[in-house]
Structure formats: C-alpha cells, structure tokens
Amino acid sequence: MALNFDWVEPRSIAEVFQAQTDYGDEAKIIAGGTWVTLVLNQGLLYPSALISLRHVPGLNQVNYDPANGLTIGAMVRHRAIETHPLIKAHYPMLAETFAVVANVRIRNQATIGGCLCDADYASDPPAMLTALGASVRLQSANGQREIAVQDFITGHYETVIRPGELLTEIRVPPLPTGARGVYVKYRSRSHEDRPCVGVAALMTQLGGLCSHLSVVVGAVASRPQRVPEAEKRLVGKVITEVGADWVGQGYAETIDPIDDLRGSSWYRKKLIRVLVRRAIMGAYQRGGVD
C-alpha cells in the first residue's frame, strides 16, 4: 500500500510546535531518520506528516563547561559524539559507547535525540547515558521540563514524551574527579548487529576503595536495568575480580531477561554476570578523568 503523508520542514522550534498542532498526534518527528525509515518500509507507521528537524537551528550544538557539564543538542549525530574533542577529553566513556553503535554509515546518520525517542531496547547509548546520570530537556508550547534518562524510557518503544513535546537537548552532569567508565557489549550475530547484552559501568575511588559505582545493563529488557542493591556489594570495598563478580551475580539474579533472536533469557543471564564483572574491572583498570 502506498503511503500518503506530508513532509514538513520547520525553520524554528515554534514552527515545529505549530506543525504538531496542525497535523495532530499522527504526525511523526524525524531527526536522522534511521528508525523512522525502517518502520515506514515495514508498514508499521502511517503518519499524517513527517516533521523534519534538519533546518531547526540550535539542535546540533555540543557545549561543555566544568560547572554545568555537557550539553548535546538532539540533532547531534552519533559520529560527531564519537569524534568530538570535548567529549573525548571529558567523557571518553561516552565517546567510546557511540563509537561501537552499528557501523559508521549508521553513525553518520543517526542522532542522539532520535536514538532516545525511539526507545529501542537494544540501543547502546541509553545504558551509558543512564550510568552517567544524564537527563533530557523536553520543550512544548507551554514550557519545558527535564527528565532523567533512567525515567525517560518507560518500555518497548515507549517514553514519557507528551503530545506536543519535543526533545531538544541532553545534559550530562560533571564527572567527579577521577571518575572512570567503560561500555562493553556482546553481539551474538554480526559485529554490526545490536547487542545481545550491553553493560555500562561508571566508578570513582577514594583511598583505594570504591566510593561510587553505577552499572546499567541494556538490551535485556524493555528499558535499561540498574540494580542499586547489587552495586552496594562493592561500594566501600577494595575493587577485586571476586567483588566485581559478586555484583554481576546480583544483577543476574535480579534481572529477568527477554528471549529474542539474539539470545534466550537463560543465555542472557549468564552473559549479564560475565559482562558486569568485565565492565567493572575494565573501568577500574582505566585512568580516571581529571
């Protein structure tokens, strides 16, 4: 069946809001278009209009200052995050996460805002953004609000975005001195495929002891998974393989993974324990961010 929809190219955020009002809830915002194009071709989306953000100014900026942290516009592409000197210097674990998404062709097209709004359970960036304590800014004609990434995705392809809202930027708070992090993932099929399991880990140390630990597991449930009770097993202790494995065991025991073509629930539980341990030890063995 041939699709019939309007293509709209606003020149300001105000024009985006007006287009959303004009076309109603069936209109779809399009950023990089990697996900929208896929579901259109599969006949899973029948929009009244596609509202493109490519000509809206101010959505493709990256800014950093030590007091407020990092701000990334919703239209910044994965490849830009992977290679941006400010991100590589101050948030290397974030740059490295975006560097392993799919392939370079996809990374040159996909945007950070589109990635979060698609709420694909097997997407790589949400796990690291959650571990970093990032938040998103949502704007509408009536005002704006800020939501933590860990609360933004609510289920399979579902977010807290309300009708008429637009995700305009992502904010990452300053990292504590000496913070270190890593993202590890396992692909059960092609090296360009989405992960079977992905794990982001962020930690700090004080006096040789773990003073903070944030571990987030992605691609195993409808939204990124964090288990604070398991993290506490290592906080205040010397970081060792045994301690890291103890945290991994806690994650594996708590999370109830999905079954899909990339792996069974049983298989994912085994991987969760292994990859959580590897992520913690990988972060520990890295130099801290000044």
C-alpha positions as CSV (number, residue, x, y, z in Angstrom):
1,M,0.0,0.0,0.0
2,A,1.4,3.4,-1.0
3,L,2.0,5.8,1.9
4,N,0.5,9.3,1.7
5,F,1.8,11.9,4.1
6,D,3.1,15.5,4.1
7,W,6.7,16.4,4.5
8,V,7.2,19.4,6.7
9,E,10.4,21.3,7.3
10,P,10.1,23.9,10.1
11,R,12.7,26.6,10.5
12,S,12.3,27.1,14.2
13,I,11.1,25.2,17.3
14,A,8.0,27.4,17.3
15,E,7.2,26.1,13.8
16,V,7.7,22.5,15.0
17,F,5.1,23.1,17.7
18,Q,2.7,24.6,15.2
19,A,3.1,21.7,12.8
20,Q,2.4,19.3,15.6
21,T,-0.8,21.2,16.3
22,D,-1.8,21.3,12.7
23,Y,-1.2,17.6,12.0
24,G,-2.2,16.1,15.3
25,D,-1.0,13.0,17.1
26,E,-0.4,11.1,13.9
27,A,2.4,13.4,12.9
28,K,5.9,12.0,13.4
29,I,9.1,13.9,14.2
30,I,12.0,12.8,12.1
31,A,15.6,13.5,13.1
32,G,18.3,11.3,11.5
33,G,15.6,9.0,10.1
34,T,17.3,5.6,10.6
35,W,14.4,4.2,12.7
36,V,11.5,6.0,11.0
37,T,12.6,4.9,7.6
38,L,12.8,1.3,8.7
39,V,9.3,1.2,10.2
40,L,7.8,3.1,7.2
41,N,9.3,0.5,4.9
42,Q,7.9,-2.3,7.1
43,G,4.4,-0.8,7.0
44,L,4.4,-0.2,10.8
45,L,3.9,3.5,10.7
46,Y,1.2,5.6,8.9
47,P,1.9,9.2,9.8
48,S,-0.2,12.2,8.7
49,A,3.1,14.1,8.3
50,L,6.8,13.7,8.9
51,I,8.1,16.8,10.6
52,S,11.8,17.1,9.8
53,L,14.2,18.8,12.3
54,R,17.1,19.3,9.9
55,H,16.6,23.0,9.4
56,V,15.7,23.9,13.0
57,P,18.7,25.9,14.4
58,G,20.3,25.2,17.7
59,L,19.7,21.5,17.9
60,N,23.2,20.4,16.6
61,Q,25.4,22.0,19.2
62,V,27.8,20.5,21.7
63,N,28.8,22.6,24.7
64,Y,30.8,21.9,27.8
65,D,31.8,23.8,30.9
66,P,33.2,22.4,34.2
67,A,30.5,23.8,36.4
68,N,27.4,22.5,34.4
69,G,28.8,19.6,32.4
70,L,28.0,18.6,28.9
71,T,25.0,19.7,26.7
72,I,24.3,17.8,23.5
73,G,21.7,19.0,21.0
74,A,19.1,16.5,20.0
75,M,20.3,16.6,16.3
76,V,23.9,15.8,17.0
77,R,24.9,12.7,15.2
78,H,26.5,9.6,16.7
79,R,29.6,10.1,14.7
80,A,30.0,13.7,16.0
81,I,29.8,12.4,19.6
82,E,32.2,9.7,18.9
83,T,34.8,12.1,17.5
84,H,34.2,15.4,19.3
85,P,37.3,16.5,21.1
86,L,35.5,17.9,24.2
87,I,33.5,14.7,24.7
88,K,36.6,12.5,24.2
89,A,38.5,14.7,26.7
90,H,35.9,14.9,29.4
91,Y,33.6,12.0,28.8
92,P,35.7,9.4,27.0
93,M,33.4,6.5,28.0
94,L,30.5,8.3,26.2
95,A,32.5,8.8,23.0
96,E,33.6,5.1,23.1
97,T,29.9,4.0,23.5
98,F,28.8,5.9,20.4
99,A,31.8,4.5,18.5
100,V,30.5,0.9,18.7
101,V,27.0,1.6,17.5
102,A,26.2,-0.4,14.4
103,N,28.6,0.9,11.6
104,V,30.0,4.2,10.5
105,R,27.3,4.7,7.9
106,I,24.6,4.5,10.6
107,R,26.6,6.6,13.0
108,N,26.8,9.4,10.3
109,Q,23.0,9.5,10.1
110,A,21.6,8.6,13.5
111,T,21.1,11.4,16.1
112,I,21.2,11.2,19.9
113,G,17.7,12.6,20.2
114,G,16.3,10.2,17.8
115,C,18.0,7.3,19.5
116,L,16.4,8.1,22.8
117,C,13.0,8.9,21.4
118,D,12.9,5.6,19.5
119,A,13.4,3.8,22.9
120,D,14.8,0.7,21.2
121,Y,15.6,-1.8,24.0
122,A,18.7,-2.9,22.1
123,S,20.2,0.5,21.6
124,D,23.7,1.1,23.1
125,P,23.7,4.8,24.2
126,P,20.8,4.7,26.8
127,A,22.8,2.4,29.1
128,M,25.8,4.7,29.3
129,L,23.7,7.9,29.5
130,T,21.8,6.4,32.4
131,A,25.0,5.4,34.2
132,L,26.3,9.0,33.7
133,G,23.2,10.4,35.3
134,A,22.2,12.2,32.1
135,S,18.8,14.0,31.6
136,V,16.8,15.2,28.6
137,R,15.1,18.6,28.1
138,L,11.6,18.4,26.7
139,Q,10.0,21.6,25.3
140,S,6.5,22.4,24.3
141,A,4.5,25.5,23.6
142,N,3.5,25.5,27.3
143,G,7.0,25.4,28.7
144,Q,9.7,22.8,29.4
145,R,10.7,20.1,31.8
146,E,13.8,18.0,32.5
147,I,13.6,14.2,32.9
148,A,16.4,11.8,33.9
149,V,17.3,9.4,31.1
150,Q,16.6,6.5,33.5
151,D,13.0,7.7,33.8
152,F,12.6,8.8,30.2
153,I,12.3,5.3,28.6
154,T,9.3,3.5,30.1
155,G,9.0,0.4,27.9
156,H,9.4,-1.1,24.5
157,Y,9.5,1.9,22.1
158,E,7.7,4.0,24.8
159,T,8.8,7.2,26.5
160,V,7.3,9.9,28.8
161,I,7.1,12.4,25.9
162,R,3.7,14.0,25.8
163,P,1.8,15.1,22.7
164,G,3.2,18.4,21.5
165,E,6.6,18.0,23.3
166,L,10.0,17.9,21.6
167,L,13.3,16.6,23.0
168,T,15.7,19.4,22.4
169,E,18.9,18.5,24.3
170,I,20.6,16.0,26.5
171,R,22.5,17.1,29.6
172,V,25.3,15.1,31.3
173,P,26.4,16.4,34.7
174,P,30.1,17.0,35.5
175,L,32.0,13.9,36.4
176,P,33.7,13.6,39.8
177,T,37.5,13.9,39.7
178,G,39.0,10.5,38.9
179,A,35.7,9.0,37.5
180,R,36.3,6.2,35.1
181,G,33.9,4.3,32.9
182,V,33.6,1.7,30.2
183,Y,30.9,0.2,27.9
184,V,31.1,-3.5,26.9
185,K,28.7,-5.5,24.8
186,Y,28.3,-8.9,23.3
187,R,26.9,-9.4,19.8
188,S,25.7,-12.9,19.1
189,R,25.4,-12.4,15.3
190,S,27.1,-9.8,13.0
191,H,29.7,-7.4,14.5
192,E,27.4,-4.6,13.2
193,D,24.3,-6.0,14.9
194,R,22.7,-4.6,18.0
195,P,23.9,-6.2,21.3
196,C,22.6,-9.3,23.0
197,V,23.8,-7.7,26.2
198,G,25.4,-4.3,26.8
199,V,26.8,-3.0,30.1
200,A,27.9,0.5,31.1
201,A,29.9,1.0,34.3
202,L,31.0,4.2,36.0
203,M,33.0,4.3,39.2
204,T,35.1,6.5,41.4
205,Q,37.6,5.6,44.2
206,L,38.6,7.2,47.4
207,G,41.6,6.0,49.4
208,G,41.8,2.8,47.4
209,L,38.2,1.9,48.0
210,C,35.2,2.1,45.6
211,S,33.3,5.3,46.6
212,H,30.7,5.2,43.8
213,L,29.5,2.6,41.3
214,S,26.8,2.8,38.7
215,V,26.2,-0.2,36.5
216,V,23.5,-0.2,33.8
217,V,22.6,-3.3,31.7
218,G,21.0,-2.7,28.3
219,A,19.4,-4.9,25.6
220,V,18.0,-7.4,28.1
221,A,14.6,-5.8,28.9
222,S,12.2,-3.1,27.8
223,R,14.4,-0.4,29.3
224,P,17.9,-0.2,30.8
225,Q,18.3,-2.0,34.0
226,R,20.1,-0.8,37.2
227,V,20.3,-2.8,40.4
228,P,21.5,-0.4,43.2
229,E,21.4,-3.2,45.9
230,A,23.9,-5.2,43.8
231,E,26.1,-2.1,43.4
232,K,26.3,-1.7,47.1
233,R,28.2,-5.0,47.4
234,L,31.3,-3.2,46.1
235,V,30.9,0.3,47.5
236,G,33.3,1.0,50.3
237,K,35.5,-2.0,49.4
238,V,38.7,-2.7,47.5
239,I,37.8,-3.5,43.9
240,T,38.7,-7.1,43.0
241,E,37.6,-9.7,40.5
242,V,35.7,-11.5,43.2
243,G,33.9,-8.4,44.3
244,A,33.1,-7.5,40.7
245,D,31.7,-11.0,40.1
246,W,29.6,-10.6,43.3
247,V,28.0,-7.5,41.8
248,G,27.5,-9.4,38.5
249,Q,25.8,-12.2,40.3
250,G,23.4,-9.8,41.9
251,Y,22.5,-8.3,38.5
252,A,22.0,-11.8,37.0
253,E,19.8,-12.9,39.9
254,T,17.6,-9.7,39.8
255,I,17.1,-9.1,36.1
256,D,14.5,-11.2,34.2
257,P,15.9,-11.0,30.6
258,I,13.8,-11.3,27.4
259,D,14.1,-14.0,24.8
260,D,14.7,-13.0,21.2
261,L,16.7,-13.9,18.2
262,R,19.9,-12.6,19.8
263,G,19.7,-14.9,22.8
264,S,17.5,-16.7,25.3
265,S,16.7,-15.5,28.8
266,W,18.9,-18.2,30.2
267,Y,21.8,-17.2,27.9
268,R,21.4,-13.5,28.8
269,K,21.5,-14.2,32.5
270,K,24.9,-16.0,32.1
271,L,26.2,-13.1,30.0
272,I,25.0,-10.4,32.4
273,R,27.1,-11.9,35.2
274,V,30.2,-12.1,33.0
275,L,29.8,-8.7,31.3
276,V,29.0,-6.8,34.5
277,R,32.2,-8.2,36.0
278,R,34.2,-7.3,32.9
279,A,32.7,-3.8,32.8
280,I,33.6,-3.1,36.4
281,M,37.1,-4.4,36.1
282,G,37.6,-2.6,32.8
283,A,36.5,0.7,34.4
284,Y,38.8,0.1,37.4
285,Q,41.8,-0.5,35.2
286,R,41.4,2.7,33.3
287,G,42.8,6.1,34.2
288,G,40.4,8.5,35.8
289,V,39.1,11.7,34.1
290,D,40.7,14.8,35.6
